[in-house]
Amino acid sequence: MKSLHSNILKLMDNIINKIATNIHAFSVSDQAFTRCRKLNVVDLIRLILNMGAGSLNSEIFHAFPNINSRMTASAFEQQKAKLKPECFKEIMAELSQANNAPQLLDDKYLVVAIDGSDFDQPFNPKSKNIFQGKDGRKYCQIHVNALYDVLNKLYLDMVIQPRQKMDEREAALTMLKNLDKQEKDFLVLMDRGYSSFNLIETCNRLKHCHYVIRTKAGNGAIKEITTLSGHEYDSELSCKVTASHRYYITHKDTEKFLHLVFHKKHHYKAVRSKNTKDSRWDHEDICNVKFRICKFRINPPGSDDEWEVLITNLDRDKYPLARMKEIYHLRWGIETSFRELKYDLSGVQFHSKKDQFVYMEIYAHFAMYDAVSLSVAASSKPYVKSKYQYQIDFKMACCIWRRYFMISDNSDISFAQLVLDMASYITPIRPGRKDKRNLKAKLVISFPYRLVA
C-alpha cells in the first residue's frame, strides 16, 4: 500500500468544521444557525454532501438511523434554505488543494482541461434556467463549466450558467485568470468550441498559461488554416485582428488575412437587434495574435474528420507533432470525469426544484468527486501479472466512500480500512479502445420515481 500522506476522512471533517465555525460567511442571514436545532450545521453539510439517488426521505433515514435524532424532510429543507451554495464550492476548493505533490507534465506543467456539461433539473416554472428545446418543450437546464486537473483527477474550479445563456468562452476566461493567480505554470486543453482570437490572445498574455486548443480544419476555420496543404504541418502563425469595422472595410482588400472581430463598441448604432452578433474582444483595436499551428492526420484519407488541427504556444522543439497528439488526448479525462460524476456519484439526481438548492447539490457532488478521487489516489493498486494494468473501480470507490463518510469515524484505522476496501475492487485499463459515441437524450427522473432502498 502507498504511504497515506493524508487521511481524507479527517481532512473532510476538518474542512466542514472550519466552515461551521465561520458559517455566517456562507449563510443567507446573520440570524441563521444561531439557535440550537436538531439538525446542526455540521450534520446538515454532511447530509447534503452524501446524498445519492434515493428519495429525500430515504436519504434522511439512512443518514440518521436513530429515530430520536432524525428530522422531517420539511425541517431539513428549512435548514438547507439558510445555506449559500458557495459553501460547497469552498469545500471543493479546499479539497483540490489537498494534494501536496501533484503529478506534473515533464515535472513542469499542471495539466488542466476545460469543458462544459448540461444538467437537467426538475421543472420549476419559477426557475431562471428554463430552456426551450428544438421540439418546443420547455426544460430547466443548467450548464456547468469545469476546470479539471487531468493527471491528478481533481476538479479545481467551476462556473454555473443557465443553459439558454451559457457562454463557455467567458467561463473559461474567468477560470484561467483565477488559476494564473496561483503563480504556477499550467497547460490547459480545450476543444473546438473554445477557439477564438480573444481567448488565444488572453492566454498569450497570462504569465503562467500554456494552451492546446483544438480548432476547425475545414469550413468555418481561421482563414490561414483553410489554405494549408493536405499534409502534416507545424509552423508559427501571426494573424492581424481588428475590432474596428472602419479599419477592416478600408484595408481588407490590401491585407489578405485581416480578421474582424464583431464587437459592439465599434458599431455605432443606438438600437441593436437581439440577434446582432457580438464577439468579446479585450485587447487593442489592432493586434497581431501569434500562435503555433499543428496539423496531423487522425483518420484514413478521404474519411470525415481526416485531420486534427491544434493551436498552441508550446515550444516546437520540445513538443513535436507526435507529442502534441499524445498531449491533446489527455483532454478525454474530463469527459470520463463527467460520466463518473453524473452516474457513479448520482450527480444528476436532485432533491429539490429550487435553483439555489440545485446549485448547492451540484457543488456538493463536485466536492465529493474530489474526496473520492483523493482517496483512490491514496489506495494501493495491487500488482496483477496479466495482460493489462489495473485501476480502482471508481463506481465502487464512490459506494465505499459514502459508507465510511456516513458512519462519522475519521480515525486513521478507519481510513486505512477504507483504502483497503477500495483496493479490492479493480478494473483493467485497455488503452487504444475506440467506440462511437451513442448520444441519447436523458430526461430528469422525477421525485415519485426515486429509489427508496
LINLINSUL-V891154 format. One record per backbone hydrogen bond with DSSP energy under -0.5 kcal/mol. NH is the residue of the N-H (numbers start at 1). CO is the residue of the C=O. Records with the same first field share a line. If there is no record, write none. Layout:
NH: CO  CO
This chain:
5: 3
8: 6
11: 7
12: 8
13: 9
14: 10
15: 11
16: 12
17: 13
18: 14
19: 15
20: 16
21: 17
22: 18  19
23: 20
25: 22
26: 23
27: 24
28: 82
32: 29
34: 31
37: 35
40: 38
44: 40
45: 41
46: 42
47: 43
48: 44
49: 45
50: 46
51: 48
55: 451
59: 55
60: 56
61: 57
62: 58
63: 59
64: 60
67: 65
69: 66
70: 66
76: 72
77: 73
78: 74
79: 75
80: 76
81: 77
82: 79
83: 80
84: 26
87: 84
88: 85
89: 85
90: 86
91: 87
92: 88
93: 89
94: 90
95: 91
96: 92
97: 93  94
98: 95
100: 98
105: 109
106: 104
107: 104
108: 105
109: 105
110: 185
111: 109
112: 110  187
113: 148
114: 189
115: 146
117: 144
119: 142
121: 140
127: 124
131: 139
133: 131  137
136: 133
139: 131
140: 121
141: 129  139
142: 119
143: 161
144: 117  142
145: 143  159
146: 115  144
147: 157
148: 113  146
149: 154
150: 111  148
151: 111
153: 149
154: 149
156: 147
157: 147
159: 145
161: 143
163: 141
165: 162
166: 163
171: 167
172: 168
173: 169
174: 170
175: 171
176: 172
177: 173
178: 174
179: 175
180: 176
181: 177  178
182: 179
183: 180
186: 208
187: 110
188: 210
189: 112
190: 212
191: 114
194: 191
195: 192
200: 196
201: 197
202: 198
203: 199
204: 200
205: 201
206: 202
209: 206
210: 186
212: 188
213: 311
214: 190
215: 309
221: 218
225: 222
226: 222
227: 223
228: 225
231: 229
233: 295
235: 293
237: 291
239: 289
240: 257
241: 239  287
242: 259
243: 285
244: 285
245: 243
248: 244
249: 245
250: 246
251: 247
252: 248
254: 251
255: 251
256: 254
258: 255
259: 240
261: 242  259
262: 260
263: 261
266: 263
267: 264
268: 266
269: 267
276: 273
279: 262
287: 241
289: 239  287
290: 288
291: 237
292: 312
293: 235
294: 310
295: 233
296: 308
298: 306
299: 306
303: 300
306: 303
308: 296
309: 215
310: 294
311: 213
312: 292
313: 211
319: 315
324: 320
325: 321
326: 322
327: 323
328: 324
329: 325
330: 326  327
331: 328
332: 329
333: 330
334: 331
335: 331
336: 332
337: 333
338: 334
339: 335
340: 336
341: 337
342: 338
343: 339
344: 339  340
345: 340
347: 341
348: 342
349: 346
350: 348
358: 354
359: 355
360: 356
361: 357
362: 358
363: 359
364: 360
365: 361
366: 362
367: 363
368: 364
369: 365
370: 366
371: 367
372: 368
373: 369
374: 370
375: 371
376: 372
377: 373
378: 374
379: 375  376
382: 380
386: 384
389: 429
391: 427
393: 425
394: 392
397: 393
398: 394
399: 395
400: 396
401: 397
402: 398
403: 399
404: 400
405: 401
406: 402
407: 403
408: 405
409: 404
410: 408
415: 411
416: 412
417: 413
418: 414
419: 415
420: 416
421: 417
422: 418
423: 419
424: 420  421
425: 422
426: 424
427: 391
429: 389
430: 428
431: 429
433: 430
439: 437
443: 441
446: 444
449: 446
450: 447
451: 53
